[in-house]
């Protein structure tokens, strides 16, 4: 199987809309939403939940009131101010365990946290593996790895050719977890100054892990001078600009209807996204 990860150096460039359209045009695939901090692909694909699993990760301190002597040492050493009146605020607690180690009466224990859930769902376009990190949940990179692992298991079980992953924005741990071991990265950017800067950053991550990349410029006609700068930069880096998607209100109309744009209407945007998928197939097979 081949895994394609759709990334962007910043949020809001349109990568989820692109992945939603790939769900329509691509065959023999499983979809994965690895943007676990702000998962929204399911809103577009309206999945039917088949299986739900708990994600346990990280630790939080718990004080046993019966054994606590209220010496106050734990409150003194906690640099996160998570202990007040001999009770632990689980939101503020970073799980470092310092209070656990210094407590003279051994009244503090470290308990694992329920940090989120991940799901196996079915859509009218195929299987979708997605997740939701809990409030103040951490270790999203680990949850991303679980989502990718389940996507691969589904693809192997059903004999599917492609895994299409909606990755998180930025260049942090979740991006690294989404990208490592993939066959191809599609970098969605936009012709703004921040878009150019963040494209350079995420492309650097692809170089580091040796992942080949293609670039898609979304809303390219918003600022054609910046689009030319992006094209010149990509040319200098030896990276192909596989698509230039025009700015069109039909994308917003499709989102309001809860449909991928290629399913909602045949227009310039739909045609460019379909050509983009064909470029991805060529890149995967060369």
Long-range contacts (C-beta under 8 A, 24 or more apart in sequence): 1-152, 1-155, 1-156, 1-160, 1-161, 1-162, 1-163, 2-161, 2-162, 2-163, 2-183, 2-184, 2-284, 3-148, 3-152, 3-162, 3-163, 3-165, 3-181, 3-182, 3-183, 3-184, 4-162, 4-163, 4-164, 4-165, 4-182, 4-183, 4-184, 4-185, 4-186, 4-280, 4-284, 5-34, 5-165, 5-167, 5-178, 5-179, 5-182, 5-184, 5-185, 5-186, 5-211, 6-164, 6-165, 6-166, 6-167, 6-185, 6-186, 6-188, 7-167, 7-168, 7-169, 7-175, 7-178, 7-179, 7-185, 7-186, 7-187, 7-188, 7-202, 8-167, 8-169, 8-187, 8-188, 8-189, 8-198, 8-202, 9-169, 9-170, 9-171, 9-187, 9-189, 9-195, 9-197, 9-198, 9-199, 9-200, 9-201, 9-202, 10-169, 10-170, 10-194, 10-195, 10-198, 11-38, 11-169, 11-170, 12-169, 13-169, 13-188, 13-189, 13-190, 13-195, 13-218, 14-188, 14-190, 14-218, 14-219, 14-245, 14-251, 15-166, 15-167, 15-169, 15-186, 15-188, 16-40, 16-41, 16-44, 16-166, 17-44, 17-251, 17-255, 17-260, 17-261, 18-186, 18-188, 18-216, 18-218, 18-245, 18-273, 18-276, 19-164, 19-165, 19-166, 20-44, 20-45, 20-260, 20-261, 21-260, 21-261, 21-262, 21-263, 21-270, 21-273, 22-164, 22-273, 22-277, 23-123, 23-125, 23-126, 23-164, 23-260, 24-125, 24-260, 24-262, 24-263, 25-262, 25-273, 25-274, 25-277, 26-162, 26-164, 26-277, 27-161, 28-159, 28-160, 28-161, 28-162, 29-126, 29-155, 29-160, 29-161, 29-162, 29-163, 29-164, 30-126, 30-127, 30-128, 30-129, 30-151, 30-154, 30-155, 30-158, 30-160, 30-162, 30-163, 30-164, 31-123, 31-125, 31-126, 31-127, 31-128, 31-129, 31-151, 31-163, 31-164, 31-165, 31-166, 32-128, 32-129, 32-130, 32-147, 32-148, 32-150, 32-151, 32-163, 32-164, 32-165, 32-166, 33-128, 33-129, 33-130, 33-131, 33-147, 33-165, 33-166, 34-131, 34-144, 34-147, 34-148, 34-165, 34-166, 34-167, 34-168, 34-174, 34-177, 34-178, 35-166, 35-167, 35-168, 35-169, 35-174, 36-116, 36-118, 36-131, 36-132, 36-133, 36-140, 36-143, 36-144, 36-147, 36-168, 36-174, 37-133, 37-140, 37-168, 37-174, 38-168, 39-130, 39-131, 39-132, 41-128, 41-130, 41-166, 42-121, 42-128, 42-130, 43-258, 44-255, 44-258, 44-259, 44-260, 45-123, 45-124, 45-125, 45-128, 45-260, 46-123, 46-124, 46-258, 47-119, 47-121, 47-122, 47-123, 47-128, 47-130, 48-121, 48-122, 48-123, 49-119, 49-121, 50-119, 50-120, 50-121, 50-122, 51-119, 51-120, 52-117, 52-118, 52-119, 53-117, 53-118, 53-119, 54-114, 54-117, 55-114, 55-115, 55-116, 55-117, 55-118, 55-131, 55-133, 55-137, 55-142, 55-143, 55-146, 56-112, 56-113, 56-114, 56-115, 57-112, 57-113, 57-115, 57-137, 57-138, 57-139, 57-142, 57-143, 58-95, 58-112, 58-113, 58-115, 58-137, 58-138, 58-139, 59-95, 59-97, 59-110, 59-111, 59-112, 59-113, 60-88, 60-90, 60-93, 60-95, 60-110, 60-111, 60-113, 61-88, 61-93, 61-95, 61-97, 61-99, 61-100, 61-108, 61-109, 61-110, 62-88, 62-108, 62-109, 62-110, 62-111, 63-87, 63-88, 63-107, 63-108, 64-107, 64-108, 64-109, 67-105, 67-106, 67-107, 68-105, 68-107, 69-104, 69-105, 69-107, 71-104, 71-105, 73-102, 73-103, 73-104, 74-99, 74-102, 74-103, 74-108, 77-102, 91-135, 91-136, 113-137, 115-139, 115-143, 116-143, 118-143, 118-146, 118-147, 118-150, 120-150, 120-154, 126-160, 127-151, 127-154, 127-158, 129-154, 140-168, 140-173, 140-174, 140-177, 141-173, 141-174, 141-176, 141-177, 142-177, 144-168, 144-174, 144-177, 144-178, 145-177, 148-177, 148-178, 170-198, 170-202, 171-201, 171-202, 171-204, 171-205, 175-202, 175-205, 176-205, 176-209, 179-205, 179-206, 179-209, 179-211, 180-209, 182-211, 183-211, 183-212, 183-284, 184-211, 184-212, 184-213, 184-214, 184-280, 184-283, 184-284, 185-211, 185-212, 185-213, 185-214, 186-213, 186-214, 186-215, 186-216, 186-242, 186-276, 186-280, 187-213, 187-214, 187-215, 187-216, 188-216, 188-218, 189-215, 189-216, 189-217, 189-218, 189-230, 190-217, 190-218, 190-219, 190-222, 191-217, 191-219, 191-220, 191-222, 191-223, 191-224, 191-225, 191-226, 191-227, 191-229, 191-230, 192-222, 192-223, 192-226, 193-226, 195-226, 195-230, 196-226, 196-229, 196-230, 196-233, 199-230, 199-233, 200-233, 203-237, 203-239, 212-283, 213-239, 214-239, 214-240, 214-241, 214-242, 214-279, 214-280, 214-283, 215-239, 215-240, 215-241, 215-242, 216-241, 216-242, 216-243, 216-244, 216-245, 216-276, 217-241, 217-243, 217-244, 217-245, 218-245, 219-245, 219-246, 219-247, 220-244, 220-245, 220-246, 220-247, 221-246, 221-247, 222-247, 240-279, 240-283, 242-276, 242-279, 242-280, 242-283, 243-272, 243-273, 243-275, 243-276, 243-279, 244-272, 245-269, 245-272, 245-273, 245-276, 246-272
